[in-house]
Every structure is written in structure tokens, then in C-alpha cells.
Amino acid sequence: MSLSTHVLDTAAGRPAPDVFVRLSRRAAHGFVPVAEGRTDDDGRIRAWTPLGREWIAEEDPRPGTYRLVFDTAGYLGDEAFFPEVSVVFTVRAAGEHHHVPLLLSPFAYSTYRGS
């Protein structure tokens, strides 16, 4: 599969393990969940768990608009200022690797297209 992510806890200066992330693809009626995963000890998701038949690892991500939703409250706790972070991005060409990381702290976050 050619989509990966990782979460870095910038306040601790370490990867954020065990963060639940859901991946959805935009369809005519809204976003449809296609895969999910949890970050490993290095804060990365390299392999996704498909949800139904919407995600085909050899073909995806296909061109389209996607949304990653990070459960940041599950990592930061109940007092998290941002209980979840939603990152929407567009895949323009199939076959390219897409890496969408999240840099997270208790009161801020940022993201970018990585390699």
C-alpha cells in the first residue's frame, strides 16, 4: 500500500504509540471509512486494516479525496484541547507513495506531505 502516516509528540520529543487512526474516502454521500490502524511503538502506521471491500491494498490510494482522523484524546487523555484531528488531502496520481504525518502537542498540531 502506498499510504503511510506517523504521529510525533512534539512536547515529549518522541513518537506517539497506540494512536487510533481511521482513513475515509470521499464518496457522493460523504466520507466512507475504508481502513483503520494504530500507530506502532515508532508512531507509524505502515499497514492498514481494511474495512469491508472499500480498500484494496494493491490499488489504493486511488485518485480522490481522503480524510485521516486521529484519535488524539485517546493518546493525550480526556483533557485534550483537540480531542481529534482531521486531515483531508487529495491524491491526484495513483501509484505514488503518500505519507501524511501529524506533529502533535497538547495545544497545537501541524501536518505536511512527507516522503
DSSP file (Angstrom, degrees, kcal/mol; ACC not computed):
  #  RESIDUE AA STRUCTURE BP1 BP2  ACC     N-H-->O    O-->H-N    N-H-->O    O-->H-N    TCO  KAPPA ALPHA  PHI   PSI    X-CA   Y-CA   Z-CA
    1    1 A M              0   0    0      0, 0.0    57,-0.1     0, 0.0    56,-0.1   0.000 360.0 360.0 360.0 149.2    0.0    0.0    0.0
    2    2 A S        +     0   0    0     58,-1.2    96,-3.0    55,-0.3     2,-0.4  -0.112 360.0  86.8-114.1  37.2    1.2    3.5   -0.7
    3    3 A L  E     +a   98   0A   0     43,-0.2     2,-0.3    94,-0.2    96,-0.2  -0.986  47.5 161.8-134.5 126.3   -0.2    5.5    2.2
    4    4 A S  E     -a   99   0A   0     94,-2.5    96,-2.5    -2,-0.4     2,-0.3  -0.922  11.2-175.7-136.5 163.8    1.5    5.9    5.5
    5    5 A T  E     -C   45   0B   0     40,-1.4    40,-2.5    -2,-0.3     2,-0.3  -0.960   3.7-168.6-148.0 163.5    1.3    8.2    8.5
    6    6 A H  E     -C   44   0B   0     94,-0.3    96,-2.9    -2,-0.3     2,-0.5  -0.977  14.4-140.1-151.4 158.1    3.1    8.7   11.7
    7    7 A V  E     -d  102   0C   0     36,-2.6     9,-2.7    -2,-0.3     2,-0.5  -0.979  13.3-166.4-121.8 125.9    2.4   10.8   14.8
    8    8 A L  E     -dE 103  15C   0     94,-2.6    96,-3.2    -2,-0.5     2,-1.1  -0.958  17.1-142.3-113.5 124.4    5.2   12.6   16.6
    9    9 A D  E  >> -dE 104  14C   0      5,-2.8     4,-1.7    -2,-0.5     5,-1.6  -0.742  18.5-172.8 -82.5  99.7    4.6   14.0   20.1
   10   10 A T  T  45S+     0   0    0     94,-2.5    95,-0.2    -2,-1.1    -1,-0.2   0.757  79.6  58.3 -72.2 -23.8    6.5   17.3   19.8
   11   11 A A  T  45S+     0   0    0     93,-0.8    -1,-0.2     1,-0.2    94,-0.1   0.884 117.6  32.4 -70.3 -37.8    6.1   18.1   23.5
   12   12 A A  T  45S-     0   0    0     -3,-0.2    -2,-0.2     2,-0.2    -1,-0.2   0.644 103.2-130.1 -90.5 -17.0    7.8   14.9   24.5
   13   13 A G  T  <5S+     0   0    0     -4,-1.7    -3,-0.2     1,-0.3    -2,-0.1   0.824  73.0 102.1  70.0  31.1   10.1   14.8   21.5
   14   14 A R  E   <S-E    9   0C   0     -5,-1.6    -5,-2.8    29,-0.0    -1,-0.3  -0.930  80.7 -86.9-140.6 161.1    9.1   11.2   20.9
   15   15 A P  E     -E    8   0C   0      0, 0.0    -7,-0.3     0, 0.0    28,-0.2  -0.350  41.4-123.4 -62.7 152.9    6.9    9.1   18.6
   16   16 A A    >   -     0   0    0     -9,-2.7     3,-0.5    26,-0.2    -9,-0.2  -0.875  30.5-158.6-102.9 103.7    3.3    8.7   19.8
   17   17 A P  T 3   +     0   0    0      0, 0.0    23,-0.2     0, 0.0    24,-0.2  -0.439  64.1  19.9 -81.5 156.7    2.4    5.0   20.1
   18   18 A D  T 3  S+     0   0    0     21,-2.2     2,-0.6     1,-0.2    22,-0.1   0.775  74.2 154.7  63.2  34.0   -1.0    3.4   20.0
   19   19 A V    <   -     0   0    0     -3,-0.5    20,-1.7    21,-0.2     2,-0.3  -0.831  40.7-132.4 -90.8 124.1   -2.9    6.3   18.4
   20   20 A F  E     -G   38   0D   0     -2,-0.6    51,-2.8    51,-0.4     2,-0.4  -0.595  27.3-175.3 -77.6 135.2   -6.0    5.1   16.6
   21   21 A V  E     -GH  37  70D   0     16,-2.9    16,-2.2    -2,-0.3     2,-0.4  -0.999  11.2-160.5-135.0 132.1   -6.4    6.5   13.1
   22   22 A R  E     -GH  36  69D   0     47,-2.1    47,-2.5    -2,-0.4     2,-0.5  -0.940   7.3-153.7-113.1 136.7   -9.3    6.0   10.7
   23   23 A L  E     +GH  35  68D   0     12,-3.2    11,-3.1    -2,-0.4    12,-1.8  -0.925  16.2 179.5-109.3 129.9   -9.0    6.6    6.9
   24   24 A S  E     -GH  33  67D   0     43,-2.5    43,-2.6    -2,-0.5     2,-0.4  -0.925  18.0-143.9-128.1 154.0  -12.0    7.5    4.8
   25   25 A R  E     -GH  32  66D   0      7,-2.5     7,-2.9    -2,-0.3     2,-0.3  -0.945  28.2-111.6-116.7 139.3  -12.5    8.3    1.1
   26   26 A R  E     +G   31   0D   0     39,-3.1    39,-0.2    -2,-0.4     5,-0.2  -0.516  41.4 174.2 -71.3 132.0  -14.9   10.9   -0.1
   27   27 A A  E >   -G   30   0D   0      3,-2.7     3,-1.5    -2,-0.3    37,-0.0  -0.678  50.6 -84.0-124.1-179.1  -17.9    9.5   -2.0
   28   28 A A  T 3  S+     0   0    0      1,-0.3     3,-0.1    -2,-0.2    -2,-0.0   0.816 129.3  40.9 -58.6 -32.3  -21.1   11.1   -3.4
   29   29 A H  T 3  S-     0   0    0      1,-0.3    -1,-0.3     0, 0.0     2,-0.3   0.227 127.4 -77.8-104.2  13.5  -22.8   11.0    0.0
   30   30 A G  E <  S-G   27   0D   0     -3,-1.5    -3,-2.7     2,-0.0    -1,-0.3  -0.785  78.5 -20.5 123.8-168.0  -19.9   11.9    2.2
   31   31 A F  E     -G   26   0D   0     -2,-0.3    -5,-0.2    -5,-0.2    35,-0.1  -0.604  53.6-158.3 -82.1 135.8  -16.8   10.2    3.6
   32   32 A V  E     -G   25   0D   0     -7,-2.9    -7,-2.5    -2,-0.3     2,-0.1  -0.959  22.4-119.7-114.4 122.2  -16.8    6.4    3.7
   33   33 A P  E     +G   24   0D   0      0, 0.0    -9,-0.3     0, 0.0    21,-0.2  -0.396  38.2 166.6 -60.5 133.3  -14.4    4.6    6.1
   34   34 A V  E     -     0   0D   0    -11,-3.1    17,-2.7     1,-0.4     2,-0.3   0.620  58.1  -3.0-121.5 -24.7  -12.1    2.4    4.2
   35   35 A A  E     -GI  23  50D   0    -12,-1.8   -12,-3.2    15,-0.3    -1,-0.4  -0.984  54.1-167.9-162.4 164.3   -9.3    1.4    6.6
   36   36 A E  E     +GI  22  49D   0     13,-1.8    13,-3.2    -2,-0.3     2,-0.3  -0.968  10.8 160.7-152.9 166.4   -8.0    1.9   10.1
   37   37 A G  E     -G   21   0D   0    -16,-2.2   -16,-2.9    -2,-0.3     2,-0.4  -0.982  30.6-114.8-172.2 175.6   -5.0    1.3   12.3
   38   38 A R  E     -G   20   0D   0     -2,-0.3   -18,-0.2   -18,-0.2     6,-0.1  -0.972  37.8-106.4-125.6 142.4   -3.0    2.1   15.4
   39   39 A T        -     0   0    0    -20,-1.7   -21,-2.2    -2,-0.4     6,-0.2  -0.386  35.0-132.2 -66.3 144.8    0.4    3.6   15.5
   40   40 A D    >   -     0   0    0      4,-2.4     3,-2.4   -23,-0.2   -21,-0.2  -0.102  41.9 -76.4 -83.9-171.2    3.2    1.3   16.4
   41   41 A D  T 3  S+     0   0    0      1,-0.3    -2,-0.1   -24,-0.2    -1,-0.1   0.722 135.5  54.5 -62.6 -20.6    6.0    2.0   19.0
   42   42 A D  T 3  S-     0   0    0      2,-0.2    -1,-0.3   -26,-0.1   -26,-0.2   0.294 120.6-110.5 -93.4   8.1    7.7    4.2   16.4
   43   43 A G  S <  S+     0   0    0     -3,-2.4   -36,-2.6     1,-0.2     2,-0.3   0.637  77.9 125.2  76.3  14.8    4.5    6.2   16.0
   44   44 A R  E     -C    6   0B   0    -38,-0.3    -4,-2.4    -6,-0.1     2,-0.5  -0.772  51.7-156.2-113.7 150.7    3.9    4.9   12.5
   45   45 A I  E     +C    5   0B   0    -40,-2.5   -40,-1.4    -2,-0.3     3,-0.1  -0.978  26.2 157.2-117.9 114.7    1.1    3.1   10.6
   46   46 A R        +     0   0    0     -2,-0.5     2,-0.4     1,-0.3   -43,-0.2   0.702  67.4  39.7-104.5 -31.0    2.6    1.2    7.7
   47   47 A A  S    S-     0   0    0      2,-0.0    -1,-0.3   -43,-0.0     2,-0.3  -0.986  74.3-151.9-126.3 131.3   -0.1   -1.4    7.2
   48   48 A W        -     0   0    0     -2,-0.4   -11,-0.2    -3,-0.1     9,-0.1  -0.667  16.5-125.5-100.6 153.4   -3.8   -0.6    7.4
   49   49 A T  E     -I   36   0D   0    -13,-3.2   -13,-1.8    -2,-0.3    -2,-0.0  -0.894  34.4-130.7 -95.1 114.2   -6.7   -2.9    8.4
   50   50 A P  E     -I   35   0D   0      0, 0.0     2,-0.6     0, 0.0   -15,-0.3  -0.308   8.9-143.0 -65.2 148.3   -9.2   -2.7    5.5
   51   51 A L    >   -     0   0    0    -17,-2.7     3,-1.0   -18,-0.0     4,-0.2  -0.942  63.1 -45.2-111.9 107.8  -12.9   -2.0    6.4
   52   52 A G  T 3  S-     0   0    0     -2,-0.6     3,-0.3     1,-0.2   -18,-0.0  -0.351 101.4 -45.7  68.5-150.3  -15.1   -4.0    4.1
   53   53 A R  T 3  S+     0   0    0      1,-0.2    -1,-0.2    -3,-0.1   -19,-0.1   0.245 111.4  96.4-101.9  11.5  -14.3   -4.1    0.4
   54   54 A E  S <  S+     0   0    0     -3,-1.0     2,-0.5   -21,-0.2    -1,-0.2   0.724  78.8  57.5 -74.6 -21.5  -13.8   -0.3    0.0
   55   55 A W        -     0   0    0     -3,-0.3     2,-0.6   -21,-0.3    -1,-0.1  -0.950  57.7-176.9-119.5 123.1  -10.0   -0.6    0.3
   56   56 A I    >>  -     0   0    0     -2,-0.5     4,-2.3     1,-0.1     3,-1.8  -0.945  17.3-152.2-119.1 107.6   -7.8   -2.7   -2.0
   57   57 A A  T 34 S+     0   0    0     -2,-0.6   -55,-0.3     1,-0.3    -1,-0.1   0.810  93.1  52.1 -53.2 -37.9   -4.2   -2.5   -0.8
   58   58 A E  T 34 S+     0   0    0      1,-0.2    -1,-0.3   -57,-0.1    -3,-0.0   0.754 120.5  33.2 -72.0 -22.0   -2.7   -3.1   -4.3
   59   59 A E  T <4 S+     0   0    0     -3,-1.8    -2,-0.2    35,-0.0    36,-0.2   0.647  97.4 134.2-106.1 -20.5   -4.8   -0.3   -5.8
   60   60 A D     <  +     0   0    0     -4,-2.3   -58,-1.2     1,-0.2   -57,-0.1  -0.624  46.7  41.4-101.2 153.2   -5.1    2.3   -3.1
   61   61 A P  S    S-     0   0    0      0, 0.0    34,-0.4     0, 0.0    35,-0.2   0.295  77.2-175.3 -81.5 130.7   -5.0    5.1   -2.6
   62   62 A R        -     0   0    0      1,-0.2    29,-0.2    32,-0.1    31,-0.1  -0.431  45.8 -71.0 -77.5 161.5   -6.7    5.7   -5.9
   63   63 A P  S    S+     0   0    0      0, 0.0     2,-0.3     0, 0.0    29,-0.2  -0.303  92.6  84.7 -54.7 137.9   -7.1    9.3   -7.0
   64   64 A G  E    S- J   0  91D   0     27,-2.0    27,-3.2    -3,-0.1     2,-0.4  -0.939  80.8 -60.3 155.5-174.6   -9.7   11.1   -4.8
   65   65 A T  E     - J   0  90D   0     -2,-0.3   -39,-3.1   -39,-0.2     2,-0.3  -0.871  49.1-173.9-106.3 134.5  -10.1   13.0   -1.6
   66   66 A Y  E     -HJ  25  89D   0     23,-3.1    23,-2.2    -2,-0.4     2,-0.4  -0.828  13.6-150.9-125.9 159.6   -9.3   11.2    1.7
   67   67 A R  E     -HJ  24  88D   0    -43,-2.6   -43,-2.5    -2,-0.3     2,-0.5  -0.991   1.7-162.7-134.8 127.6   -9.6   12.0    5.4
   68   68 A L  E     -HJ  23  87D   0     19,-2.8    19,-2.9    -2,-0.4     2,-0.6  -0.937   8.9-164.5-101.9 128.4   -7.4   10.8    8.2
   69   69 A V  E     -HJ  22  86D   0    -47,-2.5   -47,-2.1    -2,-0.5     2,-0.5  -0.964   4.4-159.9-116.5 116.6   -9.0   11.2   11.7
   70   70 A F  E     -HJ  21  85D   0     15,-3.0    15,-1.9    -2,-0.6     2,-1.7  -0.829  16.0-138.1 -96.9 126.6   -6.5   10.8   14.5
   71   71 A D     >  +     0   0    0    -51,-2.8     4,-0.6    -2,-0.5   -51,-0.4  -0.615  35.1 165.5 -82.7  81.7   -8.0   10.0   18.0
   72   72 A T  H  >  +     0   0    0     -2,-1.7     4,-3.7    11,-0.2     3,-0.5   0.783  68.3  61.8 -74.5 -27.3   -5.8   12.4   19.9
   73   73 A A  H  > S+     0   0    0     10,-2.6     4,-2.3     1,-0.2    -1,-0.2   0.862  97.8  59.2 -65.0 -34.0   -7.9   12.2   23.1
   74   74 A G  H  4 S+     0   0    0      9,-0.4    -1,-0.2    -3,-0.3    -2,-0.2   0.792 117.7  32.0 -63.2 -26.8   -7.1    8.5   23.3
   75   75 A Y  H  < S+     0   0    0     -4,-0.6    -2,-0.2    -3,-0.5    -1,-0.2   0.859 127.6  36.6 -94.5 -46.6   -3.4    9.5   23.4
   76   76 A L  H  < S-     0   0    0     -4,-3.7     3,-0.2     1,-0.2    -3,-0.2   0.706 109.0-122.0 -83.6 -20.8   -3.4   12.8   25.2
   77   77 A G    ><  -     0   0    0     -4,-2.3     3,-1.7    -5,-0.4    -1,-0.2  -0.405  41.3 -50.1 104.0 176.7   -6.2   12.0   27.7
   78   78 A D  T 3  S+     0   0    0      1,-0.3    -1,-0.2    -2,-0.1    -5,-0.1   0.699 128.9  60.0 -63.8 -22.4   -9.6   13.4   28.5
   79   79 A E  T 3  S+     0   0    0     -3,-0.2    -1,-0.3    -6,-0.1    -2,-0.1   0.294  73.2 139.1 -90.2  10.7   -8.3   17.0   28.9
   80   80 A A    <   -     0   0    0     -3,-1.7    27,-0.1     1,-0.2    -7,-0.1  -0.320  48.4-149.6 -58.2 130.5   -7.0   17.1   25.3
   81   81 A F  S    S+     0   0    0     25,-0.8    -1,-0.2     1,-0.3    26,-0.1   0.894  97.4  37.9 -67.7 -40.1   -7.7   20.5   23.8
   82   82 A F  S    S-     0   0    0     24,-0.4    -1,-0.3     1,-0.1    -6,-0.1  -0.889  72.8-175.9-109.1  96.6   -8.0   18.8   20.3
   83   83 A P  S    S+     0   0    0      0, 0.0   -10,-2.6     0, 0.0    -9,-0.4   0.745  73.8   9.8 -69.8 -21.2   -9.8   15.5   21.0
   84   84 A E        -     0   0    0    -12,-0.2     2,-0.5   -13,-0.2   -13,-0.2  -0.987  66.3-146.2-150.7 155.3   -9.4   14.5   17.4
   85   85 A V  E     -J   70   0D   0    -15,-1.9   -15,-3.0    -2,-0.3     2,-0.5  -0.990  11.2-161.4-124.1 128.1   -7.5   15.8   14.4
   86   86 A S  E     -J   69   0D   0     -2,-0.5     2,-0.5   -17,-0.2   -17,-0.2  -0.942   5.5-172.4-111.8 125.4   -9.0   15.5   10.9
   87   87 A V  E     -J   68   0D   0    -19,-2.9   -19,-2.8    -2,-0.5     2,-0.5  -0.972   3.6-166.7-120.8 118.3   -6.7   15.9    7.9
   88   88 A V  E     +J   67   0D   0     -2,-0.5     2,-0.3   -21,-0.2   -21,-0.2  -0.893  16.7 164.0-107.2 132.5   -8.2   16.0    4.5
   89   89 A F  E     -J   66   0D   0    -23,-2.2   -23,-3.1    -2,-0.5     2,-0.5  -0.947  30.1-124.8-145.1 162.5   -6.0   15.6    1.4
   90   90 A T  E     -J   65   0D   0     -2,-0.3     2,-0.6   -25,-0.2   -25,-0.2  -0.941   8.5-151.8-117.3 129.9   -6.3   14.8   -2.3
   91   91 A V  E     +J   64   0D   0    -27,-3.2   -27,-2.0    -2,-0.5     3,-0.1  -0.883  17.2 176.0 -94.3 121.7   -4.5   12.0   -4.1
   92   92 A R        +     0   0    0     -2,-0.6     2,-0.4     1,-0.2    -1,-0.1   0.764  63.9  36.5 -98.5 -30.4   -4.0   13.1   -7.7
   93   93 A A  S >  S-     0   0    0    -31,-0.1     3,-1.0   -29,-0.1    -1,-0.2  -0.984  75.2-132.9-131.3 126.4   -2.0   10.3   -9.2
   94   94 A A  T 3  S+     0   0    0     -2,-0.4   -32,-0.1     1,-0.2     3,-0.1  -0.364  88.7  37.6 -67.8 153.0   -2.3    6.6   -8.4
   95   95 A G  T 3  S+     0   0    0    -34,-0.4     2,-0.2     1,-0.3    -1,-0.2   0.255  86.3 115.8  90.5 -13.3    0.9    4.7   -7.7
   96   96 A E    <   -     0   0    0     -3,-1.0     2,-0.4   -35,-0.2    -1,-0.3  -0.611  70.0-114.2 -85.6 149.7    2.6    7.4   -5.8
   97   97 A H        -     0   0    0     -2,-0.2     2,-0.5    -3,-0.1   -94,-0.2  -0.685  29.5-162.1 -80.8 135.6    3.5    7.0   -2.2
   98   98 A H  E     -a    3   0A   0    -96,-3.0   -94,-2.5    -2,-0.4     2,-0.5  -0.983   9.1-177.2-121.1 124.5    1.7    9.3    0.1
   99   99 A H  E     -aB   4 114A   0     15,-0.6    15,-3.4    -2,-0.5   -94,-0.2  -0.984   0.9-179.0-122.8 119.8    2.9   10.0    3.7
  100  100 A V        -     0   0    0    -96,-2.5   -94,-0.3    -2,-0.5    13,-0.2  -0.849  11.4-173.8-123.8  92.7    0.8   12.2    5.8
  101  101 A P        -     0   0    0      0, 0.0    11,-0.7     0, 0.0     2,-0.4  -0.420  15.1-142.3 -86.3 162.3    2.3   12.8    9.3
  102  102 A L  E     -dF   7 111C   0    -96,-2.9   -94,-2.6     9,-0.2     2,-0.6  -0.992   3.2-158.6-124.6 124.6    0.9   14.5   12.3
  103  103 A L  E     -dF   8 110C   0      7,-3.0     7,-2.0    -2,-0.4     2,-0.4  -0.925  26.6-170.6-100.2 120.7    3.1   16.6   14.6
  104  104 A L  E     +dF   9 109C   0    -96,-3.2   -94,-2.5    -2,-0.6   -93,-0.8  -0.914  22.3 161.3-125.5 137.0    1.1   16.9   17.9
  105  105 A S  E >   - F   0 108C   0      3,-2.5     3,-0.9    -2,-0.4   -29,-0.1  -0.896  55.6 -92.7-137.8 171.3    1.4   18.8   21.2
  106  106 A P  T 3  S+     0   0    0      0, 0.0   -25,-0.8     0, 0.0   -24,-0.4   0.812 122.7  21.1 -57.9 -30.7   -1.2   19.4   23.9
  107  107 A F  T 3  S+     0   0    0    -26,-0.1     2,-0.3   -27,-0.1    -3,-0.0   0.188 125.2  35.4-125.6  18.0   -2.4   22.7   22.3
  108  108 A A  E <   -F  105   0C   0     -3,-0.9    -3,-2.5   -26,-0.1     2,-0.3  -0.990  50.9-175.9-161.3 159.7   -1.2   22.6   18.7
  109  109 A Y  E     -F  104   0C   0     -2,-0.3     2,-0.3    -5,-0.2    -5,-0.2  -0.980   2.3-175.7-153.8 159.2   -0.8   20.3   15.7
  110  110 A S  E     -F  103   0C   0     -7,-2.0    -7,-3.0    -2,-0.3     2,-0.3  -0.967   2.8-170.2-149.4 165.0    0.6   20.5   12.2
  111  111 A T  E     +F  102   0C   0     -2,-0.3     2,-0.3    -9,-0.2    -9,-0.2  -0.937   5.4 174.4-149.6 167.9    0.9   18.3    9.2
  112  112 A Y        -     0   0    0    -11,-0.7     2,-0.8    -2,-0.3    -2,-0.0  -0.964  43.8 -86.4-164.2 168.6    2.5   18.1    5.8
  113  113 A R        -     0   0    0     -2,-0.3   -13,-0.2   -13,-0.2     2,-0.1  -0.820  53.2-174.4 -87.9 116.1    3.0   15.8    2.8
  114  114 A G  B      B   99   0A   0    -15,-3.4   -15,-0.6    -2,-0.8    -1,-0.0  -0.134 360.0 360.0 -95.7-166.6    6.1   13.7    3.7
  115  115 A S              0   0    0    -17,-0.1   -15,-0.1    -2,-0.1   -18,-0.1   0.340 360.0 360.0-128.2 360.0    8.0   11.2    1.7
